[in-house]
Amino acid sequence: MGQLERVLDAERAGKGIFATVLTLAIPPGPVGPGRPITAIRAGHPGMLLHGPGALGTVDWIEPPGGPALGLHAGDWPQYEIDLPSGHGLLLLTDGLFEGYSGHGTQRLGEDGLLALARSHAGLPGPAFVDALIDGAQERAQALGGLTDDIAVLRVQRTAR
């Protein structure tokens, strides 16, 4: 994070520019007890943990974080995550939940995204991601669609 902040400082055009980031360090080989994934968060929202199965589970994970890059705080705690086999971590940009939800000027928000995700928890990884994006877009459609870009990445631990 420190190096990313130095690059931002060197490349930004004005002092008011900042960036939020959530990174994962995934060790090579099997991930599990004793080999956790390390998350570092700089002002960025958390992520979803998507469990397998016909019923599936979804939880919001909000690791402890530091301030956004560009604010010169320089302290970003590390958070370890044990990812069970078959489970996926879904990283996303805030554009997925900051769009209007179709109820006046109410936004979907993190709680609305979690409810949407839980309604599709039984879907396998790729279909789950598509259902979240489609659901957010459908809810925002009546008010002109989503107002920000969307990026979604799902990382899944598989059995050997």
C-alpha positions in Angstrom: 0.0 0.0 0.0 2.9 2.4 0.8 4.3 1.9 -2.7 0.9 2.4 -4.3 0.5 5.7 -2.3 3.9 6.9 -3.5 2.9 6.2 -7.1 -0.5 8.0 -6.6 1.4 11.0 -5.1 3.8 11.1 -8.0 1.1 10.7 -10.8 -1.9 12.6 -9.5 -2.8 16.0 -11.1 -4.2 17.6 -7.9 -4.1 17.3 -4.2 -7.7 16.3 -3.8 -7.3 13.0 -5.7 -7.4 9.7 -3.7 -8.0 6.0 -4.4 -9.6 3.2 -2.4 -8.1 -0.2 -2.6 -8.7 -3.7 -1.3 -5.9 -6.2 -1.9 -5.6 -9.9 -1.3 -2.4 -11.8 -0.9 -3.0 -15.5 -1.8 -0.2 -17.8 -0.9 0.8 -20.4 -3.5 -0.5 -23.9 -3.0 -3.5 -24.9 -1.1 -5.1 -22.2 1.0 -6.7 -23.2 4.3 -6.0 -23.4 8.0 -2.4 -22.3 8.6 -2.3 -20.8 5.1 -4.7 -17.9 5.2 -5.4 -15.2 2.6 -4.3 -11.8 3.7 -6.5 -8.8 3.0 -5.4 -5.1 3.2 -8.0 -2.4 2.9 -7.4 1.3 2.2 -10.8 3.1 2.4 -12.4 0.5 0.1 -15.6 -1.3 1.0 -15.4 -5.0 2.1 -16.2 -8.1 0.1 -18.6 -11.0 0.0 -17.9 -14.6 1.2 -20.0 -16.9 -1.0 -20.5 -20.5 0.3 -21.3 -23.5 -1.9 -24.3 -25.7 -2.2 -27.9 -25.6 -3.3 -28.8 -23.3 -0.4 -25.5 -21.5 -0.3 -24.5 -18.8 2.2 -23.3 -15.2 1.7 -21.7 -13.0 4.3 -20.3 -9.5 4.2 -16.6 -9.3 5.3 -15.4 -5.9 6.3 -11.7 -6.3 7.3 -10.3 -3.6 9.5 -8.9 -0.9 7.2 -6.9 2.2 6.9 -7.7 5.4 5.0 -7.8 5.8 1.3 -4.5 6.2 -0.6 -3.5 9.8 -1.0 -4.5 10.8 2.5 -1.0 10.1 3.8 -2.0 8.0 6.9 0.4 5.2 6.1 -1.2 2.5 8.3 -3.2 -0.3 6.8 -3.7 -3.3 9.0 -3.6 -6.8 7.6 -6.5 -9.2 8.1 -6.3 -13.0 7.6 -9.1 -15.0 6.1 -9.3 -18.8 6.1 -11.1 -19.6 2.9 -12.8 -23.1 3.1 -12.8 -25.3 0.1 -15.6 -24.5 -2.3 -16.1 -21.0 -0.9 -15.4 -17.8 -3.0 -14.5 -14.3 -2.1 -16.2 -11.6 -4.2 -14.3 -8.3 -4.6 -16.3 -5.5 -6.1 -16.2 -1.8 -6.8 -18.7 0.5 -5.0 -20.5 1.1 -8.3 -22.3 -2.2 -7.8 -24.2 -1.0 -4.7 -24.1 2.8 -5.0 -26.7 2.8 -7.8 -30.3 3.7 -7.2 -32.5 0.9 -6.1 -35.6 2.0 -8.0 -37.2 3.5 -4.8 -36.9 7.2 -5.4 -33.4 8.4 -4.6 -32.6 5.4 -2.3 -29.4 3.6 -3.2 -29.0 -0.2 -3.1 -26.2 0.1 -0.5 -24.2 -2.6 1.2 -27.2 -4.0 3.0 -29.3 -4.1 -0.2 -26.4 -5.8 -2.0 -26.1 -8.4 0.7 -29.8 -9.1 0.6 -29.6 -9.4 -3.2 -26.6 -11.7 -2.9 -28.3 -13.9 -0.3 -31.3 -14.3 -2.7 -28.9 -15.9 -5.2 -26.7 -17.7 -2.7 -27.4 -21.2 -4.2 -26.0 -20.3 -7.6 -22.5 -21.5 -8.7 -19.8 -18.8 -8.9 -20.1 -17.4 -12.4 -23.9 -17.4 -12.3 -23.8 -15.8 -8.8 -21.7 -12.9 -10.2 -24.0 -12.5 -13.2 -27.1 -12.5 -11.0 -25.6 -9.8 -8.7 -24.7 -7.5 -11.6 -28.0 -8.1 -13.4 -30.0 -7.5 -10.1 -28.2 -4.2 -9.4 -28.8 -3.0 -13.0 -32.5 -4.0 -12.9 -33.0 -2.1 -9.6 -31.4 1.0 -11.0 -33.0 0.9 -14.5 -36.0 3.0 -13.6 -33.8 5.9 -12.5 -31.4 5.9 -15.5 -29.3 2.8 -14.7 -26.2 2.5 -12.7 -24.2 5.7 -12.1 -20.7 4.3 -11.8 -18.5 1.7 -13.3 -18.6 -1.9 -12.0 -15.8 -4.4 -11.5 -16.4 -7.7 -9.9 -13.8 -10.5 -9.2 -14.6 -13.8 -7.6 -11.8 -16.0 -6.3 -12.7 -19.5 -5.2 -10.8 -22.1 -3.3 -11.1 -25.5 -5.0 -10.2 -28.9 -3.7 -7.1 -30.6 -5.1 
